[in-house]
Structure formats: structure tokens, C-alpha cells
Amino acid sequence: MKFAQDWTFGSGHRSINRIALAPMTNKQSGEDGQVSEEERAWLSRRAEGGFGMVITCASHVLPSAKGFGGQMGIFSDELLPGLEKVARSLHESRSLGVVQLYHGGVRSPSSLTGVQPISASDLPPGDMWGEGARAATEAEIEEVIEAFASAAQRAWKAGFAGIEVHGAHGYLITQFIDFHCNQRQDRWGGVLENRARLLLDIVKRIKQRVPRTFILGVRISPEAYQAGQGLRLEESLQLADWLDELGIDYLHVSLGDVLRKPIEAVGPFETTLEHFAQRRRRYALMVAGGVMDPEQAEQALARGADWVALGRAGIACADWPLAAQRPGFVMPRPPYTEEHLAAQGLGPLFIEYMKRWKGFVAGT
């Protein structure tokens, strides 16, 4: 099985296989951003279960960047002891521990942060943007870039193998890339080079703060089916090329379905995955979207992915990478009982949150 083969990143880190735990909100940490024991246990259980990489939930880089209750934070050195404990647990199980760095932008509600949300442009309140947001100032954009870089440095100090910049799913970085959301007329808006500047400057600043041996990944949403309305595949491919030039270690493309067909016909390839896979690149290509069975993971790898990230399967089966190599493995399908999820290392708060996913937890 190809997914069971090891992988060496350009940074020098070597993984035991090509299966990652996708970053997932679980609401198990403290309201002050402190990592809880439940959070550590959930992540460590996946490392023990054979995941080659374990990516944490989205972790906010500023108090004002918080998007969820119970969200793990990485905005202060006061959070280091908890982060160090998580990093140590993952390392002891031979998994590459990666922290996903996050800013919610308009999706950082004032009810959680106490301040008005910022975004690329002024956004009105409503179904799309909640309470709305105001356009970030130059000083605030610089604060964001510096916060991501400081958070990356903090993750390195804590002992993690790397970080992943969350540039997907309609959060702040996506809000700048999205040409419908971003209506700025300055150097942060207009042409793609300007709209992508926030992400690219974050990557550049991070590279100045951490050693080359530290993994640097970026997650993106390539088209408009993910939260943003102004995302185009052709622009996402150009963005991938720029990130490659900056020397990222991996690009994590969130697809919803790893074999999804592109919305726009911009080339000869059948799937969005293949559009990225066929680019000349130095980074590892990670994809996520609906993989439950080993055969699906193998299909994604056969079409050019280097890594496959598991979300729902990773929740429901803590040792998927090991179990999937055994003859006759059958991945259980939802709905899952609360007892099953607890046995897989989910705490009560995480199980309660999973009840928001229709049909995932039995009886909901």
C-alpha cells in the first residue's frame, strides 16, 4: 500500500507513512487558549494509532483571531507549557506534530473576542458574514503577519515538527484572496498578486523566524465550493506556484472530495487534485476530502497526491493507518454511538460538537 510508505520532507523530517490527521475543530480547550488534557489525549491517541502526521485544530495567533469556543491558542508564551506537553506526546509516538495557525477575520465574533472583527474589506452583517467586519488597517495587517510568525516560532520552541498556515475555508487569509470579499484599492487588493500578498508575506516572515528543519505547510481552498465566493482554480494554481517558489514543505488542498471534478475547465485533467499534482513543484501535495477507506486513499495517491489527510475517518478510527493495512479491514460508517466515539479518545465536549454533523452521532 502506497499510503504506508514513508516520506521525507525537504526540511529533512521523515514520516512513518503518508496519512495525516486533518485539522479539526473540537472545542475541548480552555477559553483562555490553554491546551486541555482532553485535547492532548485526542491528538496523542491518533499518534499512537499510527498517523504519520497529526495536525492540531486551528489555533488562533491573536486573542482577537479566535473563531470558536474552547479553541486551542498559540498567541502567548504563557501557553507554551501545554503546547510542549502536546508536542512531546506526539513525538514520543513517532508522529510529526504540526500546529495549524489561524485567524478567523470576519469569522472571529466579538462575542468571543470582545472586539469588532476585521477582514480584507468592510463586510455587512447578514447570513454570509454574521455580524460583519471592518477593513483591516495597514497596522493591523502588519500585526497579523507578525502574529503568525511569532506563533510559528512558538510552535518550534514548544517542540513541534512544524506548522500549517490556515489559508482555507473562508477565514482571514481566504478573505483577502477572495476577489468578491476583497474590494481593497491598495496593495492588498485588486490583482491576485496583491490579494495573495497577506499569505505570501506570512510565509516569508515565518521562514525568517524558524530553522529550515521546521516543516512549513499551507492549507488552501482551491475553488468557490469552499466558503469563499471569489476563488478560482486558475488563481489557486498560480498561488501554489508562488508558494513553491517560497519553499514551503507541503501544500494541503482541501477538496471536500479528493476526486472532485473542477468547477472550471482550465486544463486537460479530470480532477482538481490532478491539476495540482501535474504542476512542476518541490513541495509535497496533501489532499483532504471524504476519504474513509484504504482504496480511496490509494486512488488519491495514484492521481498524484503525496499525502492524504483524514477527517471523519480519523475521528471514528483512532488507529486507521495501522488498521487499514490489515487484511479484511472494513471502516465503520456513521452514525457512531457516543460510546464508540469516547472509546476512540473523544472527550464529552468534542462528542457534543460532533452532534452538529447530521447523521454522524447516533440519535441526532
C-alpha positions as CSV (number, residue, x, y, z in Angstrom):
1,M,0.0,0.0,0.0
2,K,1.5,3.3,-1.1
3,F,0.0,5.2,1.9
4,A,2.0,3.0,4.2
5,Q,5.3,4.1,2.7
6,D,7.5,6.7,4.5
7,W,8.1,10.2,3.3
8,T,10.9,12.7,3.7
9,F,10.2,16.4,3.6
10,G,12.6,18.9,2.2
11,S,13.2,20.1,5.7
12,G,14.6,16.6,6.5
13,H,11.8,15.3,8.6
14,R,10.9,11.7,7.8
15,S,7.4,10.3,8.4
16,I,6.4,6.7,9.0
17,N,3.6,6.9,6.4
18,R,1.7,9.3,4.2
19,I,-1.5,9.6,6.3
20,A,-2.2,12.8,8.3
21,L,-4.9,13.6,10.8
22,A,-6.7,16.6,9.3
23,P,-7.0,19.7,11.5
24,M,-10.5,19.7,13.1
25,T,-12.3,22.0,15.5
26,N,-13.2,20.1,18.7
27,K,-13.8,22.8,21.3
28,Q,-12.0,20.9,24.0
29,S,-9.5,23.5,25.2
30,G,-9.8,26.4,27.7
31,E,-11.5,29.7,26.8
32,D,-8.1,31.3,27.6
33,G,-6.5,29.2,24.8
34,Q,-4.8,26.8,27.2
35,V,-4.5,23.3,25.8
36,S,-6.6,20.9,27.8
37,E,-5.8,17.3,28.7
38,E,-8.8,16.2,26.5
39,E,-7.2,18.0,23.6
40,R,-3.8,16.3,24.2
41,A,-5.4,12.9,24.7
42,W,-7.3,13.2,21.4
43,L,-4.2,14.1,19.4
44,S,-1.9,11.7,21.2
45,R,-4.3,8.8,20.6
46,R,-4.0,9.4,16.8
47,A,-0.2,9.5,17.0
48,E,-0.3,6.2,18.9
49,G,-2.7,4.9,16.2
50,G,0.0,5.3,13.5
51,F,-0.8,8.7,11.9
52,G,2.4,9.9,10.2
53,M,1.4,13.5,10.8
54,V,-1.0,14.9,13.4
55,I,-2.2,18.4,12.6
56,T,-3.9,20.2,15.5
57,C,-7.1,22.1,15.4
58,A,-7.0,25.7,14.1
59,S,-5.1,27.6,16.7
60,H,-5.5,31.4,16.9
61,V,-2.5,33.6,16.6
62,L,-4.1,36.6,18.4
63,P,-6.8,36.8,21.1
64,S,-8.8,38.8,18.5
65,A,-8.4,35.9,16.0
66,K,-10.4,33.4,17.9
67,G,-13.3,31.8,16.0
68,F,-14.6,29.1,18.3
69,G,-15.3,28.5,21.9
70,G,-12.8,26.1,23.5
71,Q,-10.2,26.8,20.8
72,M,-6.6,26.0,21.4
73,G,-4.4,29.1,21.3
74,I,-0.8,29.9,20.3
75,F,-0.7,33.6,20.8
76,S,1.3,33.9,24.0
77,D,4.3,32.3,25.7
78,E,2.0,31.6,28.7
79,L,0.5,28.8,26.5
80,L,3.9,27.1,26.0
81,P,3.7,24.6,28.8
82,G,0.6,23.0,27.4
83,L,1.9,23.1,23.9
84,E,5.1,21.5,24.9
85,K,3.2,18.6,26.5
86,V,1.3,18.0,23.3
87,A,4.4,18.2,21.2
88,R,6.2,15.7,23.4
89,S,3.3,13.2,23.3
90,L,3.2,13.3,19.5
91,H,7.0,13.0,19.2
92,E,7.1,10.0,21.6
93,S,4.7,8.1,19.2
94,R,6.9,8.9,16.2
95,S,4.3,11.2,14.6
96,L,5.1,14.6,13.1
97,G,3.2,17.1,15.2
98,V,2.1,20.2,13.3
99,V,0.1,23.2,14.7
100,Q,-2.4,24.8,12.3
101,L,-2.1,28.6,12.7
102,Y,-5.4,30.5,12.3
103,H,-7.0,33.9,12.1
104,G,-10.8,34.0,11.7
105,G,-11.2,37.5,10.3
106,V,-14.9,38.2,10.0
107,R,-15.5,34.8,11.5
108,S,-13.9,35.9,14.8
109,P,-17.1,37.1,16.5
110,S,-17.0,39.9,19.0
111,S,-18.9,37.7,21.5
112,L,-15.7,35.6,21.8
113,T,-13.0,38.3,21.3
114,G,-14.6,41.5,22.7
115,V,-13.6,43.5,19.6
116,Q,-15.1,44.1,16.2
117,P,-13.9,41.6,13.6
118,I,-11.6,42.7,10.8
119,S,-11.4,41.5,7.2
120,A,-10.0,42.5,3.9
121,S,-12.8,45.0,3.3
122,D,-15.8,46.3,5.1
123,L,-18.4,43.5,5.2
124,P,-22.0,44.0,6.0
125,P,-23.8,41.9,8.6
126,G,-26.0,39.1,7.3
127,D,-26.2,35.4,6.6
128,M,-22.9,35.3,4.8
129,W,-20.8,37.3,7.3
130,G,-22.5,37.2,10.6
131,E,-22.0,40.5,12.4
132,G,-19.9,41.8,9.6
133,A,-16.4,43.3,9.8
134,R,-14.4,46.4,9.0
135,A,-11.4,46.6,6.7
136,A,-8.1,46.0,8.4
137,T,-5.7,48.9,8.6
138,E,-2.1,48.7,7.4
139,A,-1.0,48.5,11.0
140,E,-3.5,45.7,11.7
141,I,-2.3,43.7,8.7
142,E,1.3,44.0,9.9
143,E,0.1,42.8,13.4
144,V,-1.4,39.8,11.7
145,I,1.7,38.9,9.8
146,E,3.9,39.3,12.9
147,A,1.4,37.2,14.9
148,F,1.6,34.3,12.5
149,A,5.4,34.5,12.5
150,S,5.6,34.7,16.3
151,A,3.1,31.7,16.6
152,A,5.3,29.6,14.3
153,Q,8.3,30.4,16.4
154,R,6.4,29.5,19.5
155,A,5.4,26.1,17.9
156,W,9.1,25.5,17.2
157,K,10.1,26.3,20.7
158,A,7.4,24.0,22.0
159,G,8.9,21.1,20.1
160,F,6.5,20.6,17.3
161,A,7.8,19.4,13.9
162,G,6.1,22.2,12.0
163,I,3.2,24.4,11.4
164,E,0.4,24.7,8.8
165,V,-0.9,28.2,7.8
166,H,-4.7,28.1,7.5
167,G,-5.4,29.8,4.2
168,A,-8.7,27.9,3.5
169,H,-12.4,27.7,4.4
170,G,-13.3,31.4,4.3
171,Y,-11.1,32.6,7.2
172,L,-9.0,35.8,7.2
173,I,-6.4,34.7,4.6
174,T,-9.1,33.4,2.3
175,Q,-11.0,36.7,2.8
176,F,-8.0,38.5,1.3
177,I,-7.6,36.1,-1.6
178,D,-11.3,36.0,-2.4
179,F,-11.9,38.7,-5.1
180,H,-15.6,39.1,-4.0
181,C,-14.7,39.6,-0.4
182,N,-11.6,41.7,-1.0
183,Q,-12.6,45.1,-2.5
184,R,-9.5,47.0,-1.4
185,Q,-7.8,49.5,-3.8
186,D,-4.4,49.4,-2.2
187,R,-1.5,47.0,-2.4
188,W,-3.6,44.3,-0.6
189,G,-6.4,44.2,-3.1
190,G,-7.1,44.1,-6.9
191,V,-4.9,41.7,-8.8
192,L,-4.1,38.3,-7.4
193,E,-0.6,39.2,-6.5
194,N,-2.0,41.9,-4.2
195,R,-4.8,39.7,-2.8
196,A,-2.3,36.9,-2.1
197,R,0.2,39.2,-0.5
198,L,-1.0,38.6,3.0
199,L,-0.4,34.8,2.8
200,L,2.9,35.2,0.9
201,D,4.2,37.8,3.4
202,I,3.2,35.5,6.3
203,V,5.1,32.6,4.8
204,K,8.2,34.8,4.2
205,R,8.1,36.2,7.7
206,I,7.8,32.6,9.2
207,K,10.8,31.5,7.2
208,Q,12.8,34.2,8.8
209,R,11.9,33.1,12.3
210,V,12.2,29.3,12.2
211,P,15.0,26.9,11.1
212,R,14.9,25.2,7.7
213,T,14.4,21.9,9.5
214,F,11.0,23.1,10.7
215,I,8.1,22.0,8.4
216,L,6.1,24.8,6.9
217,G,2.8,23.8,5.3
218,V,-0.1,25.9,3.9
219,R,-3.8,24.8,3.5
220,I,-5.9,26.4,0.8
221,S,-9.4,26.0,-0.7
222,P,-8.9,26.0,-4.5
223,E,-12.4,26.9,-5.7
224,A,-15.7,28.6,-4.7
225,Y,-17.3,25.5,-3.3
226,Q,-15.4,26.2,-0.1
227,A,-16.9,29.1,1.9
228,G,-15.4,31.8,-0.4
229,Q,-17.4,33.0,-3.4
230,G,-14.4,34.6,-5.3
231,L,-12.0,31.7,-5.5
232,R,-10.9,30.4,-8.9
233,L,-8.9,27.3,-9.7
234,E,-6.6,29.0,-12.1
235,E,-5.7,31.6,-9.5
236,S,-5.2,28.9,-6.9
237,L,-2.7,27.1,-9.2
238,Q,-0.8,30.3,-9.6
239,L,-0.8,30.8,-5.8
240,A,0.6,27.3,-5.5
241,D,3.4,28.1,-7.8
242,W,4.3,31.2,-5.8
243,L,4.3,29.2,-2.6
244,D,6.5,26.6,-4.2
245,E,9.0,29.4,-5.1
246,L,9.0,30.4,-1.4
247,G,10.0,26.9,-0.4
248,I,7.0,25.6,1.6
249,D,7.3,21.9,2.5
250,Y,3.7,20.9,1.7
251,L,0.5,22.3,0.2
252,H,-2.7,21.0,1.8
253,V,-5.6,21.3,-0.7
254,S,-9.0,20.9,0.9
255,L,-11.3,19.4,-1.7
256,G,-14.4,18.1,0.1
257,D,-14.0,15.1,-2.2
258,V,-10.4,14.1,-3.2
259,L,-11.7,13.0,-6.6
260,R,-13.8,16.1,-7.2
261,K,-14.0,17.4,-10.7
262,P,-13.1,21.1,-11.1
263,I,-15.8,23.7,-11.5
264,E,-13.9,25.4,-14.2
265,A,-12.3,23.7,-17.2
266,V,-8.7,25.2,-17.1
267,G,-6.8,22.2,-18.4
268,P,-6.9,18.6,-19.5
269,F,-7.2,16.9,-16.1
270,E,-10.2,15.1,-14.8
271,T,-9.9,16.0,-11.2
272,T,-8.9,19.2,-9.2
273,L,-6.3,17.0,-7.5
274,E,-4.6,16.3,-10.8
275,H,-4.4,20.0,-11.7
276,F,-2.2,20.5,-8.6
277,A,-0.3,17.2,-9.0
278,Q,0.8,17.9,-12.5
279,R,2.5,21.2,-11.7
280,R,6.2,21.2,-11.5
281,R,6.8,21.5,-7.8
282,R,9.1,20.9,-4.9
283,Y,6.5,20.8,-2.1
284,A,4.6,17.6,-1.1
285,L,1.0,17.7,-2.1
286,M,-1.5,16.8,0.6
287,V,-5.2,16.4,-0.1
288,A,-8.3,16.0,2.1
289,G,-11.9,15.2,1.3
290,G,-14.1,12.3,2.1
291,V,-11.5,9.5,2.3
292,M,-12.8,6.7,4.6
293,D,-11.4,3.5,3.0
294,P,-7.8,2.5,2.1
295,E,-8.9,2.1,-1.5
296,Q,-9.9,5.8,-1.6
297,A,-6.5,6.8,-0.2
298,E,-4.7,4.8,-2.8
299,Q,-6.8,6.4,-5.6
300,A,-5.8,9.8,-4.4
301,L,-2.1,8.8,-4.3
302,A,-2.3,7.2,-7.7
303,R,-3.6,10.5,-9.2
304,G,-0.6,12.4,-7.8
305,A,-1.1,13.2,-4.2
306,D,1.8,12.6,-1.8
307,W,-0.2,12.7,1.4
308,V,-3.8,12.1,2.3
309,A,-5.4,13.8,5.3
310,L,-8.3,12.1,7.1
311,G,-11.0,14.0,8.9
312,R,-14.1,11.9,9.7
313,A,-12.3,8.7,9.4
314,G,-9.6,10.0,11.8
315,I,-12.3,10.8,14.3
316,A,-14.1,7.4,14.1
317,C,-11.0,5.2,13.9
318,A,-8.0,6.3,16.0
319,D,-5.7,3.7,14.5
320,W,-6.8,4.0,10.9
321,P,-3.3,3.9,9.4
322,L,-2.5,0.7,11.2
323,A,-5.9,-1.0,10.9
324,A,-6.2,-0.1,7.2
325,Q,-3.1,-2.3,6.4
326,R,-4.7,-5.4,7.9
327,P,-6.5,-7.9,5.6
328,G,-10.3,-7.6,5.7
329,F,-10.3,-4.1,7.3
330,V,-13.8,-2.5,7.0
331,M,-14.1,1.1,8.0
332,P,-17.3,1.6,10.1
333,R,-19.7,4.2,8.8
334,P,-21.8,6.7,10.8
335,P,-23.8,7.1,12.7
336,Y,-21.5,6.3,15.6
337,T,-22.6,5.8,19.2
338,E,-21.3,8.2,21.8
339,E,-19.7,5.1,23.5
340,H,-17.8,4.4,20.3
341,L,-16.5,7.9,19.9
342,A,-15.5,8.0,23.6
343,A,-13.6,4.8,23.1
344,Q,-11.7,6.5,20.2
345,G,-10.5,9.2,22.5
346,L,-13.0,12.0,22.0
347,G,-13.9,13.9,25.1
348,P,-17.5,14.9,26.1
349,L,-17.2,18.4,24.6
350,F,-15.9,17.0,21.3
351,I,-18.7,14.4,21.1
352,E,-21.3,17.1,21.8
353,Y,-19.8,19.2,19.0
354,M,-20.0,16.3,16.6
355,K,-23.8,16.2,17.1
356,R,-23.8,19.3,14.8
357,W,-22.8,17.0,11.9
358,K,-26.0,15.5,10.6
359,G,-26.1,11.7,10.9
360,F,-22.6,11.4,12.5
361,V,-23.6,10.7,16.1
362,A,-26.4,8.1,16.7
363,G,-29.7,9.6,17.8
364,T,-29.0,13.1,16.4
